[in-house]
């Protein structure tokens, strides 16, 4: 019998379930995988040979494609991963052939405040420890691939600045004339290490490199991670890695990984990583875990490869987009679906009473501190006011041509009057609505949601993109700001305006997708503005170029590409039972 999530921690629930979970070969049988298509990594985790599956099932029709998004979350999250797993379990209870496809968690949030994104309560992806702590090494491969590019760049700069052209010629190197003040990339690490955001490297003597300003971003913000998310196959990945711009020369020309002759070696680190990882839910449904970019600072989607494989193996595939509908779903809609050619059949919009209260006037939850008592007391007025954000997010999904299913992610502290208010308001806004108590009851608690989503999948939709790739970049940014965020307009810093003007003249950049960087805690670029802010302007302070991934990346507001670790991080509660070797304290 499953443990009670009101009385036990997530890791305890996972540990109990893991004692009877299916082996990776049994999960492979559920999917109908052939022996050569399954690459085991121990007894309960594996990789799937994507190429073999896609070749064998090339003529098989795809299953139904479902995306899970959310309203604007609190700093504690909105339960999208939990809902994705709970819905998968609910469909499994209904006898559906279903697969979940989620992102691999970053070590940053896992060891910080947010947790590992394995779900929660009785709706989790297991085994929890490998899922949370590196899995099969994909993020490690990304770090090695990315940092190899930085090693190649800084080494080349040292040799060019410290040695003459004759020495370069002897080593068969041409002078690239790299501008040390115009380096596009930084190093990466998979922790929230704010002290590494801006650093000086190369201090010492002539043999210690070239001294310059540099820094670190978190691994999931790497362009290599973005490429893993959008690449269709290894050949596509190889080509994209060769297009990564690492710096510019003193004439303003791009220096790519191909110019540094490091692109092949970078791809070598990624050969195994392109195969999706296979795990399972607490109730034994298959889960693909692949790629892990955040949605506020990156594309925020699991991989196209995993989705394509899953759609050939199952009748229903439930994927999840990071954070709220304004950033995660917008990028699923206008980037991931454009890159993959896949069209969703339904979208699930997750809402919690907790977040609706926060948008309606309740004190904002603070990670690491006890929840304000107001969240355990009925307050329909706060919930109704907060539903303005819900309605806004419903309309964002509807602009993609999809009628959303609002999933009320119910907790035992929510009152029925509050739940009824959300149902009424969402239905009046034109959405289907379902209560789901998967956190407390697993698949049995998600049956209404499962039935509603299956019904929604049968409804034809008019899916279309917000913009064409021929749309000028400035117009695209304004469309996203006005139509998705609700801004009155867009303003640019001088540096961002100069980059925009240059990019508008570059035919390659003009046809790349637009991947916004913006806070996930507000529809605006100010995390303090809750609900549906009015009378505000989106401020673009920089525009980055990810030529390999195929993104132009406008950066809005004060958001950082390297998050910081809080004063009460999760790693304080993680430990190991030295008798059994089991990890405790993950959530």
Beta strands, then each sheet from edge to edge (+ up, - down):
strand 1: 38-40
strand 2: 46-48
strand 3: 64-70
strand 4: 98-102
strand 5: 119-120
strand 6: 123-126
strand 7: 178-183
strand 8: 187-189
strand 9: 199-201
strand 10: 212-214
strand 11: 216-218
strand 12: 245-249
strand 13: 254-256
strand 14: 277-281
strand 15: 286-289
strand 16: 316-320
strand 17: 346-351
strand 18: 405-409
strand 19: 432-436
strand 20: 489-492
strand 21: 513-514
strand 22: 537-546
strand 23: 551-556
strand 24: 575-576
strand 25: 583-584
sheet 1: 1+ 2- 14+ 6- 5+
sheet 2: 1+ 2- 14+ 15- 4- 16- 3- 17- 18- 19-
sheet 3: 7+ 12- 13+
sheet 4: 8+ 11+
sheet 5: 9+ 10-
sheet 6: 20+ 22+ 23- 21-
sheet 7: 24+ 25-
end
